[in-house]
Structure formats: structure tokens, C-alpha cells
Amino acid sequence: MKVVVGLSGGVDSSVAAYLLQQQGHEVVALFMRNWNDASVTLEDECPWIEDSNDALLVAKKLGIPFQVIDMSDLYKERIVDYMFAEYKSGRTPNPDVLCNREVKFDVFMKTALSLGADKVATGHYARVDSTVDENGKETFHLLAGKDNNKDQSYFLCQLNQDQLSKSLFPIGELTKPEVREIAKEIGLVTADKKDSQGLCFIGKVSLPIFLQQQLEPKEGEIVEIFNDFEGFQQNLPEFSSKLEELQFLSKKTVYKKSDGKVIGKHQGAHYFTIGQSKGLGIGGHKESCFIISRNMEDNIIFVGEGKNFPGLFRKALKIENSDVHWVRDDLRLKNGEQLAVKARIRYRQALENAVLYQFEEGFYIEFENPQSAIAEGQFAAWYLDDELLGSGVIS
């Protein structure tokens, strides 16, 4: 089988290529150049050149063909511009999820298939399996990686059946230490290379610095809220229906400046996100202050003291029906149906017990326990056991 590997210059994709080669496949390496603006990186050298060189060295070591494809224009159009627009409007996008949906498993995959590939492989810590029903229909299952510390199935939560049918994740059964050990044994230059930090499409750059170079600063006020039991929704009213209850539980608390006290200034609400505590420059508190809300129109950030501040928590969230995506479309809920699942709202968050509800008015996830820092624009993903069933953009 001919397999094109997205060789990133990191240890994970390097070992993925090696394992496929050991399995007897014809392996071809493609490196994606995703960014060409060195002015926003944290180091003097251009990161994509360094990564490209490492990828080339790995390809030479393995004796496989290597090619660089420039996707920087596509990234800017589909990921970067979208990301800026989301932050500007007060939402919190996940560029890594978008990168996989819009680029790696869309345009990159189509490019690989056009080169005669049967499958496309990446260095994600995830697994794909399939079953065939009595009618001969094959269903593909996106499964969590075996390494609980590195499971990256969340980043693949927007993939569809067609994309999964052409995907391979060779290191999904391995742990990170096992991957590094393999790389050392065969002498790969990437064996001890640190995992990439920062944005998926840029490399060594922090998000705040990147945003500050792209979005204009605008001074605003930081307002501290002191008592907020309404935000925690402790005293629930009587509800006439489950939908009414979910609408209440998923509703964001709206604060006014008069609800609290001005304790500082910031340089732009669009630089921050719900649940953030770093970079606020707030002192004089026993515990850190966390952002609980933002008023984008008036450029006000509302904060509460402590990670357990009630206003940080909500028990439910809403996803617009148009933003609901099922990896397992055969399990899609009909109006009025519900499903008990495990769910998470960010990468590395432990899976939480939850129930999905589908209504004509919208899609809701109600958690067993209140969740901290639910932010618009984030992706919520839901699982049965270790299979990721679907995801959606929080509204």
C-alpha cells in the first residue's frame, strides 16, 4: 500500500513513517509549509526551515522520498483569518482542530491522494478502527490513543467517515516514551526533540504575542465581581420542560460594571479568554483572579478571585444545530432524543459524565458536575468508552 506521511520534523511523525515502512508499505513523506512570516516567531531562526530540515534528515535516514508543499496561503485564509475574527468577536477558537479539519485531512489529504496514495498517515496519538454491518457497510471508529497523557483524538473531533477511511495513525497504540525509544534505537535526529509549543501553524510563538501583532490594542477596564451565586446557578427555579431548564443552565451570566469594582486596566478584551488568569497584572489578592466574562462592546473584562469562583462554572452548554458534527453519523440524535456520554470542552481535560440533548431549537450538553471556563468558540467533544462520536462549536 502506498502511504503518504505528513512528516512535521517532530519525533511522532518520524516514528510513524518508520513503523509504516517496517510494515512493508511504500512510504512517501510530505512536509507542509504553513507559515512564512518570521516576524512573529519567538526565536531568530525561522521554525519551519528547522523543522523541514529535520524532516528531510529523517526521510534520508529511512530512505523514503521527501517533498515540501507550501500551504501558507491556504492556512492564512482558512485558519489564521478565521482565528483573528473569532478573537476579535470575543470567542475562543481552537486552531489545532481547525487545522486538522480544513488542511491536514482536507487539502493535504487530497494532495496526497492525487499523488497515488492509498492512505494518509500522521503522528497523532489516536487510533482508527472499522466494523462492517450485515449489509456490508463499513463504519470507521475514531478511538482515543493508548497513551492517556498524549491522547489527541480531541484534535481530530471534526473528521468525517470519508476522511477516517483514508487515515492511519501508526503510533496510536504506543506511549510517548515508547515512541522516543524507537527513535533512539534507529538513530533518528528527532529522537530527543522537544514537542512543539505554541500555535499549530506557526511554531515557536505564543498566542498573546501573535494576537498583539495582529489585533490593535484598546485600553479597557478590569472589573472584579465579589459575590456571584447567580452565576453558579445554585438556586434553580421551577422549569416547565427540560428544554427550559437547559436554556437556563447554559445561559451565560451577563455582568455590568456596577456589579463590581474597577481594579485595573487591560490592553484589549480580545487578547484574553474565559478562565485566563495570567497576563492580567492584578495584585493584592490571596488567590489569582480569573476572567469570568468579557463585554466586547464596552471592552470590559470581569474577574473573580480563585479558581473556584462561582461565576467560572456552568452546568450546561449549547451548540447551534448547524455547528453539531457527528463522526458517527449513524448515531446522530433526532429531535427529542438524548444520550449519556463522556465529554470534554478542551484538550487534556479529563472526560466528564454528561448527557446530550437534541431539540429543534438547539443541541445541549448537560454535565453531571459544573464545568469551569466554558468559552464560546471552543469545541466540545463527546465519547462512548474510548470512541469519539462527535463534536460541536460552543455558542
LINWOGI-V58841 format. One record per residue. RES is the residue in three letters. SS is DSSP state (alpha for helix, beta for strand, coil for the rest). Layout:
BEGIN
res: <RES:RES>
ss: <SS:SS>
END
This chain:
BEGIN
res: <MET:LYS:VAL:VAL:VAL:GLY:LEU:SER:GLY:GLY:VAL:ASP:SER:SER:VAL:ALA:ALA:TYR:LEU:LEU:GLN:GLN:GLN:GLY:HIS:GLU:VAL:VAL:ALA:LEU:PHE:MET:ARG:ASN:TRP:ASN:ASP:ALA:SER:VAL:THR:LEU:GLU:ASP:GLU:CYS:PRO:TRP:ILE:GLU:ASP:SER:ASN:ASP:ALA:LEU:LEU:VAL:ALA:LYS:LYS:LEU:GLY:ILE:PRO:PHE:GLN:VAL:ILE:ASP:MET:SER:ASP:LEU:TYR:LYS:GLU:ARG:ILE:VAL:ASP:TYR:MET:PHE:ALA:GLU:TYR:LYS:SER:GLY:ARG:THR:PRO:ASN:PRO:ASP:VAL:LEU:CYS:ASN:ARG:GLU:VAL:LYS:PHE:ASP:VAL:PHE:MET:LYS:THR:ALA:LEU:SER:LEU:GLY:ALA:ASP:LYS:VAL:ALA:THR:GLY:HIS:TYR:ALA:ARG:VAL:ASP:SER:THR:VAL:ASP:GLU:ASN:GLY:LYS:GLU:THR:PHE:HIS:LEU:LEU:ALA:GLY:LYS:ASP:ASN:ASN:LYS:ASP:GLN:SER:TYR:PHE:LEU:CYS:GLN:LEU:ASN:GLN:ASP:GLN:LEU:SER:LYS:SER:LEU:PHE:PRO:ILE:GLY:GLU:LEU:THR:LYS:PRO:GLU:VAL:ARG:GLU:ILE:ALA:LYS:GLU:ILE:GLY:LEU:VAL:THR:ALA:ASP:LYS:LYS:ASP:SER:GLN:GLY:LEU:CYS:PHE:ILE:GLY:LYS:VAL:SER:LEU:PRO:ILE:PHE:LEU:GLN:GLN:GLN:LEU:GLU:PRO:LYS:GLU:GLY:GLU:ILE:VAL:GLU:ILE:PHE:ASN:ASP:PHE:GLU:GLY:PHE:GLN:GLN:ASN:LEU:PRO:GLU:PHE:SER:SER:LYS:LEU:GLU:GLU:LEU:GLN:PHE:LEU:SER:LYS:LYS:THR:VAL:TYR:LYS:LYS:SER:ASP:GLY:LYS:VAL:ILE:GLY:LYS:HIS:GLN:GLY:ALA:HIS:TYR:PHE:THR:ILE:GLY:GLN:SER:LYS:GLY:LEU:GLY:ILE:GLY:GLY:HIS:LYS:GLU:SER:CYS:PHE:ILE:ILE:SER:ARG:ASN:MET:GLU:ASP:ASN:ILE:ILE:PHE:VAL:GLY:GLU:GLY:LYS:ASN:PHE:PRO:GLY:LEU:PHE:ARG:LYS:ALA:LEU:LYS:ILE:GLU:ASN:SER:ASP:VAL:HIS:TRP:VAL:ARG:ASP:ASP:LEU:ARG:LEU:LYS:ASN:GLY:GLU:GLN:LEU:ALA:VAL:LYS:ALA:ARG:ILE:ARG:TYR:ARG:GLN:ALA:LEU:GLU:ASN:ALA:VAL:LEU:TYR:GLN:PHE:GLU:GLU:GLY:PHE:TYR:ILE:GLU:PHE:GLU:ASN:PRO:GLN:SER:ALA:ILE:ALA:GLU:GLY:GLN:PHE:ALA:ALA:TRP:TYR:LEU:ASP:ASP:GLU:LEU:LEU:GLY:SER:GLY:VAL:ILE:SER>
ss: <coil:beta:beta:beta:beta:beta:coil:coil:coil:coil:alpha:alpha:alpha:alpha:alpha:alpha:alpha:alpha:alpha:alpha:alpha:alpha:coil:coil:coil:beta:beta:beta:beta:beta:beta:beta:beta:coil:coil:coil:coil:alpha:alpha:alpha:coil:coil:coil:coil:coil:coil:alpha:alpha:alpha:alpha:alpha:alpha:alpha:alpha:alpha:alpha:alpha:alpha:alpha:alpha:alpha:alpha:coil:coil:beta:beta:beta:beta:beta:beta:coil:alpha:alpha:alpha:alpha:alpha:alpha:alpha:alpha:alpha:alpha:alpha:alpha:alpha:alpha:alpha:alpha:alpha:coil:coil:coil:coil:coil:coil:alpha:alpha:alpha:alpha:alpha:alpha:alpha:alpha:alpha:alpha:alpha:alpha:alpha:alpha:alpha:alpha:alpha:alpha:alpha:alpha:coil:coil:coil:coil:beta:beta:beta:coil:coil:coil:coil:beta:beta:beta:beta:beta:beta:beta:coil:coil:coil:coil:coil:beta:beta:beta:beta:beta:beta:beta:coil:coil:coil:coil:coil:coil:coil:coil:alpha:alpha:alpha:alpha:coil:coil:coil:coil:alpha:alpha:alpha:alpha:alpha:coil:beta:beta:coil:coil:coil:coil:coil:coil:coil:alpha:alpha:alpha:alpha:alpha:alpha:alpha:alpha:alpha:alpha:coil:coil:coil:coil:coil:coil:coil:coil:coil:coil:coil:coil:coil:beta:coil:coil:coil:beta:coil:coil:coil:alpha:alpha:alpha:alpha:alpha:alpha:alpha:alpha:coil:coil:coil:coil:coil:beta:beta:beta:beta:beta:coil:coil:coil:coil:alpha:alpha:alpha:alpha:coil:coil:coil:coil:coil:coil:coil:coil:coil:alpha:alpha:alpha:alpha:alpha:alpha:alpha:alpha:coil:coil:coil:coil:coil:coil:coil:alpha:alpha:alpha:coil:beta:beta:beta:beta:beta:beta:coil:coil:alpha:alpha:alpha:coil:coil:coil:coil:coil:coil:coil:coil:coil:coil:coil:coil:coil:coil:coil:coil:coil:beta:beta:beta:beta:beta:beta:beta:coil:coil:coil:coil:beta:beta:beta:beta:beta:beta:coil:coil:coil:coil:alpha:alpha:alpha:beta:beta:beta:beta:beta:beta:beta:beta:beta:beta:beta:beta:beta:beta:coil:coil:alpha:alpha:alpha:coil:coil:coil:coil:coil:coil:beta:beta:beta:beta:beta:beta:beta:coil:coil:coil:coil:coil:coil:coil:beta:beta:beta:beta:beta:beta:beta:beta:coil:coil:beta:beta:beta:beta:beta:beta:beta:beta:beta:beta:beta:coil:coil:coil:coil:coil:coil:beta:beta:beta:beta:beta:beta:coil:coil:beta:beta:beta:beta:beta:beta:beta:beta:coil>
END
